[in-house]
Amino acid sequence: QMYGNGLLNTDVTRKIVSDLDPKTFQSNALSLTADGEKRLAVPSDAWLQLLVYRKDLFAKAGLKPPTSYASALKAAAKLDKGDMDGMSLATDPSDVFTQQSFEDLALANGCRLVNDKGEVTLDSPACRTAFKAYDTLAREHGAPGTQSV
């Protein structure tokens, strides 16, 4: 609406994206913030999903910070002792946070929920691996019952 009313300075947004280099943005974010060749906004995504770990527990267990599914699974299994769970993940199917948590973990493995043609690709090898890792972390090394925020 602001663009249609002539209230946006598209030269400024074009210059910012150009200065930052369009290759540093996800292509869908660029297309969603443009009208043809007119740059309506600078894409921005401030949602961050973190894998937080306790340095003291990792050091005591002789673990390095997890950098892959394999190392996260290894750490969760090693830390899952007695009354301490090895991992905490959202598992409530009615909570969007569960979807967001899974999606970030999946994207880190190259799982794209939808391909460039708009087709659902949840059965791709990368997505299958992501589902298996999330399920194993939550089911085998997480707290019992439904976990939500």
N, C-alpha and C positions, 0 to 999 in steps of 0.2 A: 504494500500500500504506500509506503514512504517513497519507494522508487517510482511508482506510477504517478505520484503527486509531485515528482521532481525535487524531492527533499534529500536525496542521497547524492553525495559527491563520489561518483564511481571512479573518478580519476585517482582519488586518494587510495581507495581500496585496491585498485589495479596496481598502483605503484608499490603498495605494501607487499602484496603477493608477489609481484615481480622481484622486489628487493630481497625477499625471503627465499625466492626460488620456488616456483610451482611444484617442482619435483619433491619438495619436502612435505607436501600435503597429500593426503589420500585423495585419489581421483574423484570418488563419489562426493567427498566433502566440497571439492572445487565445483562440481556440477550443481550441487544443491545451493550454492551461494552465488550463482550466476544466472543471468538471463541472456542466453546466447553468448556473445562476446563481452557483455557488460558485467563487470565484477561488482556484485551488490554488497558483498561483505567479505571479511577475512575469516576463513574457516577457523573455528576454535573448538577444542574439545578439552574440557577440564576434568573429565571423569577419570580418576586413576584407581586402579585395582592393585593392591599390594599383597605380596607374599611376605608376611612379617615373621621373623624368627627370633628366638632368644639366643644371643651370642653365648651367654653363659652355659646354657643347656647344650648347645652345639659343641662348644669347646670341651665340655665334660664328656660328651659322647664321642669326641674325636671326629666330628662332622664338619665339612666345609659348607658354606652357604649354598643352597640349592640353585642350580642354573639350568636344570632340565627336569623333565618328568621323572626320569630315572633317579636323579639325586633327591628330588622331593619325596618320592616314594620310599627310597632308602632311609632318608632322615625320619620320615613319619613312622616307619616300621621300627626303627631303632629307639625312637623316643616314646613309643606307645608301650609303656610299662606301668604295671600296677594301677594306680588311680590317676595316672596322667595320660591324656590322649595325645597321639602323635600329630594330630592335625585338627583344625577347626574350619569347617566350610559350611556355607549356607546350603540347606537341603530342603527348605520348605517350597513345595511346588507351586504354592499360591503366592509366593513373594517374588517380585521382579528382581530383587537382589540376588536370588539364586541364579536366575538367567544371566544377570550381569556378571556374576562371579564365574560361571561356566564359560561365558563367551570370551572373557579376557584370557582365561586359561587356554581356551581353544585357539584363539587368535595367535597366542604365543607359539603354538605348534603348527601354524600355517593352515589351520582349519578355517575355512570361509563358509559361513552358514548358507550363503547364496553366491552363485558364480556371476560372472559378468553378463550372462544371458538372463539373469533373474531366476535361474533354476535352483531349487533347494539341493544342497550338496552335503547333507548331514551323514550320508553313507560313504563319504570319501575316506580313504585310509587315514588322513590327518584327523578328521573328525571322529572316526571310530577310536583312534588312539586317545584323543582328548576325553571322550566319554568314558573310556575304560579307566584312564588315570583319575578322573574326577570321582568316579564311582568307587574305585579302590581306596582313594584317600579318605573319602567321606564314610564309606561303609566299614572298611576294615581298620581305619586308624582315627576316625573321628568319634565324637561323643555320640552315645546312643540317642535315638529319638530324632525328632525334627529340629533342625537348627535354623534359627532366623536371626534377623538383626533387631 
